[in-house]
Amino acid sequence: MGKKQNQLGKEKYFANKGIMRHKSPISNIKYKVDIIEILKGDINLKDFEKYKFKDLGYLVLSQNKGKDDIWVNRGFVTIEQLKDIIGNKQYSKFCQGKREFIIQRRINGKNINK
């Protein structure tokens, strides 16, 4: 019996060798989308047309990865980039007025890398 246990232990060791592990669950990513107005001045507004959302203003994305309340500004974002980041379903909610979104990084109890 001793040989079988040793062999089983070695097989398991090599089967799991090199696999990335997380000691704790990955925290969710929170995104906040702000619509801002750019004042006419020294800036050429034609450069910012791709960031325009309807006639309301220009899209700016902020991100929060932790449990603390520190938001990191990611800058201007186009509508296509926003759809890729938050998804089409969340984008429809954005059009209805929602401005903060939570992207889960755990599905069925397993971490996903994104």
C-alpha positions, -999 to 999 in steps of 0.1 A, spaced: 0 0 0 29 24 7 40 23 -29 6 32 -43 2 62 -20 37 75 -30 30 70 -67 -4 87 -64 12 116 -46 39 121 -73 13 119 -101 -8 145 -84 23 167 -78 33 167 -114 -3 171 -127 -6 203 -108 29 217 -113 29 251 -129 -8 259 -125 -15 294 -114 -34 296 -81 -51 323 -62 -51 321 -25 -82 342 -22 -110 351 -45 -103 379 -71 -122 410 -63 -148 424 -87 -140 454 -110 -162 484 -107 -165 509 -136 -180 544 -134 -188 562 -166 -191 600 -165 -204 622 -192 -186 655 -193 -188 687 -213 -156 701 -228 -154 739 -229 -145 754 -262 -111 770 -259 -76 759 -269 -88 723 -276 -99 712 -311 -132 695 -305 -130 675 -338 -104 653 -321 -129 643 -294 -159 635 -317 -153 597 -314 -158 600 -276 -191 618 -279 -223 602 -265 -254 615 -283 -257 652 -275 -250 649 -238 -213 651 -238 -181 630 -239 -175 596 -222 -149 593 -194 -142 559 -177 -130 554 -141 -121 521 -125 -120 506 -90 -105 472 -84 -104 470 -46 -127 473 -17 -114 508 -10 -130 539 -25 -101 549 -48 -111 555 -84 -85 555 -112 -93 576 -142 -88 556 -174 -96 585 -197 -119 590 -226 -135 560 -241 -154 554 -273 -188 537 -274 -174 505 -290 -147 503 -263 -174 508 -236 -195 480 -251 -164 457 -250 -156 465 -214 -191 464 -198 -210 443 -223 -240 449 -245 -266 442 -217 -249 467 -193 -245 492 -222 -283 492 -226 -286 500 -189 -261 528 -194 -283 543 -221 -312 542 -196 -292 562 -170 -271 538 -150 -235 550 -145 -218 525 -122 -212 489 -132 -197 458 -115 -179 432 -136 -176 398 -118 -143 380 -120 -156 348 -104 -180 324 -121 -193 292 -105 -168 296 -77 -138 298 -100 -116 328 -108 -116 340 -144 -88 361 -158 -98 392 -177 
